[in-house]
């Protein structure tokens, strides 16, 4: 079975990117430049980018020249932090990504994030992948605090954060330059956090 799963990750006859973590339904591997087309397809769905751009899809040029390079620049294999392609075991398809990275607004903290295709919504996939990363961050990487933020109106993501055992830490308003043309109300954000000392591994089947 392991060999079969690896075969699905081979890209154009080249060796598969290194696997970072595996869960019951997912294979998380390091994101690579070869994922450009899949990222473009992901961000082409207005529903997926609703709370990022107001539903305006990213162009292929934006993915290639700005977004993917930014994701790759955050990858630090030595520290175990970066962006990870989420591969569905059953289909072998890339259905989105997850990340563990230094939180841009507070580098001493580690931020959890993810983006998934609509086909993965409502199936517990986000929770499954995120829990695996949280457990890895606390138990293997020695992280003391993991945070996540989103717009206050993004109820779906907030529910996932709460399922992960994260609690609301603060509320804020994003800068107008981050969401041009959005009202202050629509730019309201929330930050959730989980401390290693409060993480109950037994609660999550660990």
C-alpha positions in Angstrom: 0.0 0.0 0.0 2.8 2.4 0.8 4.4 1.9 -2.6 1.0 2.5 -4.3 0.5 5.8 -2.5 4.0 6.9 -3.4 3.4 6.1 -7.1 0.5 8.6 -7.1 2.8 11.3 -6.0 5.2 11.0 -8.9 5.1 14.0 -11.1 6.0 13.7 -14.8 8.2 10.7 -14.1 10.2 12.6 -11.4 10.7 11.5 -7.8 7.9 12.4 -5.5 8.3 15.3 -3.1 9.2 14.4 0.5 6.2 13.4 2.6 5.9 15.4 5.8 3.0 13.7 7.6 0.3 11.1 6.9 -3.2 10.8 8.3 -6.1 8.4 7.7 -7.2 10.2 4.6 -4.4 12.6 3.7 -0.8 12.7 2.7 0.9 16.0 3.5 4.0 16.7 1.6 6.2 19.7 1.0 4.8 22.1 -1.6 6.8 22.5 -4.8 7.0 24.6 -7.9 5.2 21.8 -9.7 2.1 22.5 -7.8 1.4 25.7 -9.6 -1.5 24.4 -11.8 -3.2 22.8 -8.8 -2.9 26.0 -6.8 -4.4 28.0 -9.7 -7.3 25.6 -9.8 -7.8 25.9 -6.1 -7.8 29.7 -6.1 -10.0 29.8 -9.2 -13.1 28.9 -7.1 -14.7 32.2 -5.9 -16.1 30.3 -2.8 -12.6 29.3 -1.8 -11.2 32.8 -1.9 -14.4 34.5 -0.6 -12.7 35.7 2.6 -9.4 36.5 0.9 -10.4 38.5 -2.1 -14.1 38.9 -1.8 -14.5 36.0 -4.3 -12.3 37.3 -7.0 -10.1 34.3 -8.3 -6.4 34.6 -8.4 -4.9 34.6 -11.9 -2.3 32.1 -13.1 0.2 34.9 -13.3 -0.5 35.9 -9.6 0.0 32.3 -8.6 3.3 31.9 -10.5 4.9 35.3 -9.8 3.7 36.1 -6.3 1.7 33.6 -4.3 3.6 30.3 -4.9 7.0 32.0 -4.4 5.8 33.4 -1.1 4.6 30.0 0.0 7.9 28.4 -0.9 9.9 31.1 0.8 8.2 30.2 4.1 9.4 26.6 3.8 12.2 25.7 6.2 12.7 21.9 6.3 15.4 22.2 9.0 12.8 23.7 11.4 9.9 21.7 10.1 7.9 24.7 9.1 6.4 25.5 5.8 3.5 24.9 3.3 2.3 21.3 2.6 0.3 20.0 -0.3 -2.7 18.0 0.9 -3.1 14.9 -1.1 -6.2 12.8 -0.8 -5.2 9.1 -0.3 -8.2 7.6 -2.2 -7.9 9.8 -5.4 -4.3 10.9 -5.2 -5.5 14.4 -6.0 -4.1 17.6 -4.5 -7.1 19.0 -2.6 -5.5 22.0 -1.0 -2.7 22.9 1.4 -1.9 23.4 5.1 0.8 25.3 6.7 2.8 25.7 9.9 4.8 28.9 9.7 6.1 31.7 11.8 3.2 34.0 12.5 3.8 37.2 10.5 2.6 39.5 13.3 4.4 37.8 16.1 7.4 35.7 15.0 7.7 33.9 18.3 4.4 32.2 17.6 3.6 29.5 15.0 0.6 29.9 12.8 -1.6 27.1 11.5 -3.4 27.7 8.2 -5.1 25.8 5.4 -7.1 26.1 2.2 -9.1 23.3 0.7 -11.2 22.7 -2.4 -15.0 22.7 -1.9 -15.1 19.0 -2.4 -13.3 18.6 0.9 -15.5 20.9 2.9 -17.9 19.4 5.5 -16.0 16.1 5.7 -13.7 16.8 8.6 -10.7 16.9 6.4 -9.5 20.4 7.6 -9.8 19.2 11.2 -7.9 16.0 10.5 -5.0 17.6 8.8 -4.8 20.5 11.2 -4.8 18.2 14.3 -1.9 16.2 12.8 0.1 19.4 12.3 -0.8 20.6 15.8 0.3 17.3 17.4 3.5 17.3 15.3 4.2 20.9 16.2 3.9 20.3 19.9 5.4 16.8 20.2 8.1 16.9 17.6 9.0 20.5 16.9 8.9 21.8 20.4 6.4 24.6 19.6 4.9 26.2 22.7 2.0 28.1 21.1 0.1 27.6 17.8 -2.2 30.4 16.6 -4.7 30.8 13.7 -6.6 33.8 12.4 -9.4 34.5 10.0 -12.1 37.1 9.3 -14.8 37.2 12.0 -17.4 36.4 9.4 -15.7 33.2 8.4 -17.8 31.0 10.6 -16.7 27.7 8.9 -13.0 28.3 9.8 -13.8 29.5 13.3 -15.7 26.2 13.9 -12.6 24.2 12.8 -10.4 26.2 15.2 -12.8 25.5 18.0 -12.8 21.8 17.2 -9.1 21.9 17.4 -9.3 23.1 21.0 -8.2 26.6 20.2 -9.7 29.5 22.0 -10.4 33.1 21.0 -7.4 35.2 22.0 -8.1 38.6 20.4 -10.1 40.5 17.9 -8.7 43.1 15.4 -9.4 45.1 12.3 -7.3 44.4 9.2 -5.7 47.3 7.4 -7.6 48.7 4.5 -4.7 47.9 2.1 -5.2 44.2 2.9 -8.8 44.3 1.8 -9.2 47.3 -0.6 -12.8 48.6 -0.7 -14.0 46.5 2.3 -15.8 48.2 5.2 -14.3 48.2 8.6 -17.0 45.7 9.7 -16.1 43.3 7.0 -12.4 43.6 7.8 -12.9 42.5 11.4 -10.7 39.6 12.3 -10.2 37.1 15.1 -7.2 35.3 16.4 -7.3 31.9 18.1 -4.6 30.2 20.1 -3.6 26.9 21.7 -0.7 26.4 24.2 1.2 23.2 24.3 0.5 22.9 28.0 -3.2 23.0 27.3 -3.2 20.6 24.4 -5.0 17.4 25.4 -3.6 14.7 23.2 -5.8 12.0 24.6 -8.9 14.1 23.7 -7.9 13.9 20.0 -7.0 10.2 20.0 -3.3 10.7 20.4 
